[in-house]
Amino acid sequence: MLDITNVNKTFFPGTVNERKALRGIDLHLAAGEFVTVIGSNGAGKSTILNITSGKMRPDTGTVSIDGKDVTKMPDHRRAQFIGRVFQDPMAGSAPTMTIEQNMSMALERGQRRGLALGVTKAKRERFREELKSLELGLEDRLKAKVGLLSGGQRQALSLLMATFSGPKILLLDEHTAALDPQRAALVSRLTAETVDRFRLTTLMVTHNMEQALRLGTRLIMMHDGRIILDLNQEQKSKMTVHGLLQEFEKIKGAQLDDRTMLQ
Ligand SMILES: Nc1ncnc2c1ncn2[C@@H]1O[C@H](COP(=O)(O)OP(=O)(O)OP(=O)(O)O)[C@@H](O)[C@H]1O
């Protein structure tokens, strides 16, 4: 369903600042697969999401969605198949606009018909129903400015709005990291429900290993631009946080040994 094939990405090539962000990444997700992505800082996790969404182009390799090569398709056109939620609760919604205006805009996303701020009665009913599923009481606050909501409420709203264009793929970039534990748990629960409800093929980056083990159907670990561990559902269900740390040390250690041998 989502096929990332032999993708390489280097920033500032040939300069002292050269950074190899992705090194020959092959990642294939079946429809409905929910992959959690963990790894060290600078491992390339966000770059994979950026290349999938079309925000960045790979230097080599391809991205295909449902068998269609989208490598050169710009992000605004890919937005019709891809929903994305960022770490910053402020990033996914416009604070000075109301909840219903934000939702209306999200509904038009990917359709290139310009901003549609007009909210019809039918739309408002739909928004109310959708908001009820969040169980945050937002269905009674359609005309409240989004800037007045808490971070958790905004992330829940962003998650809901990310599904409005009927995407096939959901990209989550540490979307619970800026929330307190209680709100992070709420948004985690809503994430699992949303992925199930819309059968979304999902990539979720997180620094929380416990969350990465609990959510999703598969787990990948990245380091230095490579996927160094890929666990299926069964392997993931038997894995622990301690086990993940041990795997990381083992693989990292092996890489360092390789390098030592080359010197
Ligand atoms: N737009 C950019 N310009 C230059 N370098 C970049 C850019 N985006 C990422 N990089 C570099 O590419 C490498 C991978 O970055 P990326 O953000 O994908 O890592 P990450 O695994 O998401 O890290 P973190 O967990 O710290 O967010 C890093 O060395 C980073 O500095």
The ligand as a Tripos MOL2 file, in Angstrom:
@<TRIPOS>MOLECULE
LIG
   31    33     1     0     0
SMALL
NO_CHARGES

@<TRIPOS>ATOM
      1 N1         15.6480   20.3620    6.6510 N.pl3     1 LIG1
      2 C1         16.8330   19.8870    7.0330 C.ar      1 LIG1
      3 N2         17.9770   20.4950    6.7040 N.ar      1 LIG1
      4 C2         19.1760   20.0110    7.0820 C.ar      1 LIG1
      5 N3         19.3350   18.8960    7.7950 N.ar      1 LIG1
      6 C3         18.2380   18.2360    8.1680 C.ar      1 LIG1
      7 C4         16.9270   18.6830    7.8150 C.ar      1 LIG1
      8 N4         16.0200   17.8200    8.3200 N.ar      1 LIG1
      9 C5         16.7370   16.8790    8.9660 C.ar      1 LIG1
     10 N5         18.0600   17.1100    8.8690 N.ar      1 LIG1
     11 C6         19.1480   16.2760    9.4200 C.3       1 LIG1
     12 O1         18.9160   14.9480    8.9900 O.3       1 LIG1
     13 C7         19.1440   14.0190   10.0430 C.3       1 LIG1
     14 C8         17.8520   13.2510   10.3440 C.3       1 LIG1
     15 O2         16.9120   14.1680   10.9140 O.3       1 LIG1
     16 P1         15.4400   13.7520   11.3440 P.3       1 LIG1
     17 O3         14.7670   14.9990   11.7700 O.co2     1 LIG1
     18 O4         14.8110   12.9290   10.2870 O.co2     1 LIG1
     19 O5         15.7340   12.8290   12.6070 O.3       1 LIG1
     20 P2         14.7340   12.2720   13.7160 P.3       1 LIG1
     21 O6         15.0130   10.8080   13.7990 O.co2     1 LIG1
     22 O7         13.3570   12.6960   13.4230 O.co2     1 LIG1
     23 O8         15.3360   12.9880   14.9950 O.3       1 LIG1
     24 P3         14.6680   13.5340   16.3520 P.3       1 LIG1
     25 O9         14.2400   12.3360   17.1220 O.co2     1 LIG1
     26 O10        15.8130   14.2340   16.9710 O.co2     1 LIG1
     27 O11        13.5360   14.4370   15.9500 O.co2     1 LIG1
     28 C9         19.6270   14.8360   11.2190 C.3       1 LIG1
     29 O12        21.0370   14.8230   11.1860 O.3       1 LIG1
     30 C10        19.1180   16.2300   10.9380 C.3       1 LIG1
     31 O13        19.9750   17.1990   11.4880 O.3       1 LIG1
@<TRIPOS>BOND
     1     1     2 1
     2     2     3 ar
     3     2     7 ar
     4     3     4 ar
     5     4     5 ar
     6     5     6 ar
     7     6     7 ar
     8     6    10 ar
     9     7     8 ar
    10     8     9 ar
    11     9    10 ar
    12    10    11 1
    13    11    12 1
    14    11    30 1
    15    12    13 1
    16    13    14 1
    17    13    28 1
    18    14    15 1
    19    15    16 1
    20    16    17 2
    21    16    18 1
    22    16    19 1
    23    19    20 1
    24    20    21 2
    25    20    22 1
    26    20    23 1
    27    23    24 1
    28    24    25 2
    29    24    26 1
    30    24    27 1
    31    28    29 1
    32    28    30 1
    33    30    31 1
@<TRIPOS>SUBSTRUCTURE
     1 LIG1         1 GROUP 0 **** ****
